[in-house]
Amino acid sequence: MIEVSVEVHEGATSSRVAVQADTISRAVSITKECHPGRDVRVVFPIDPEGFFAGAPKKTAGNTAGNTKNSSRMRLVPDRIR
């Protein structure tokens, strides 16, 4: 499990989210699914300290063997302009 920051662009407005997934490409796919029609980009450089997020936490409907639900997205506090 990894965690990367992803920028979501809509017109002149941008926001940043942190996404946990099995791969970077899956993190981008998840973000595109949540924000259809918007431009999505991985933020580089990737923070090496936060990159390896560890195992996903168990939540309702999420078990260690269920990789489809093991990815998560959270807002990063900074707003980009």
N, C-alpha and C positions, 0 to 999 in steps of 0.2 A: 504494500500500500504506500502510495506517495501523496504528497500534497504540493500543489502549485498554485500560484496566483494567476488569474486570468482576467484580462480587461474585456469589458463588454461595451462596444461603441454603438450609440444610436444618434445619428446626426452629429452635432457638436458636443454632445454629452457622453461622458465615459464614466463607468464605475468599475470597481475591482472586486472580485470574489476569490476566495480560497476554495479550492476543490480537492477533495480526496478521492482517489480512484486507483485502479490497478496499474494504469499506464498514463502517460501524458496525453496520448491521443484519446483515451477514454475520458479523461478530464475535459478535454475540448468538446467531445461529443455530448457529454452531459450538459455542459454550459450551453451549447447550441440548442439542445432539446428544451432547456428552460427558458431560453431567450431566442425564439425563432425569428429569423429575418434580420438579426443584428450581427454586426461584425465581432468576432471573438478571436482574441489573440493571447497567447501565453506570454507572461511577463518575464523577460530575461534581464539580468542573469537570475537563474533560479537559486533561491536561498538554500545552500547546502545543509544548514542546521535544521531546517524544517521540512526538507524534501522527503525523508523517510518517515512517514507518519505512523508507522507501526500497524498492528492489526486493528481492523475496525471494531468499534465498540458494539456490543450486542444491544439491540433495541427490539421493540415489538415488531415481528415480521422479518427480523434480520438475524440470521445465524451465520456462524463462521463459514459454513459450506455454501451459503447463498451469495455468490459474488454479484448477482444482478442488483441486489439491494445494498451492497456493502459500500457504495460510493456516496459521498456527501458533499454538500456545497455550503459554504458560510460566507457572509459578507465580511470584507476586510474594511476596517474603519475609514481608511483614507479615501477621499473622492478625487478623481482625476479630472482636470479641466483642460 
